[in-house]
Amino acid sequence: VQLQAFGGGLVQAGDSLRLSCAASGGTFNVVGWFRRAPGKEREFVSAFNLNGGSAVYADSVKGRFTISRDNAKNTVYLQMNGLKPEDTAVYYCAARPSRVTVIARSPSQYNYWGQGTLVTVSS
């Protein structure tokens, strides 16, 4: 399984950005986005089950970020609106093992990781 995250960049506070996570080489049910800000631990951002059900969001991004998918393109997106300087981080997409259907917030529960894409939000 390979995951490739892209779409990061430098934006100003209040701007929007959409990250993409392209998947290949396998199938899975649960995909999530995480981020690591400078000097901080990797933290959960959002996750959902590709087969349905509600998405889960960190409180810090709820109402501003939206996770979605395009099954035909094997791609998961993270639409980020109202970006804040504190959203600055390297963003990673990740997937749980293929048989798992439960969403998890802990990075340790995800086996497959993309390489990360940097999002920088200036004030």
Buried (B, 14 or more C-beta within 10 A) or exposed (E): BEBBBBBBEEBEEEBEBEBBBBBEEEEBBBBBBBBBBEEEEBBBBBBBBBEEEEBBBBEBBEEBBBBEBEEEEBBBBBEBBEBBEEBBBBBBBBBBBBEBBEBBBEBEBBEBBBEBBEBBBEE
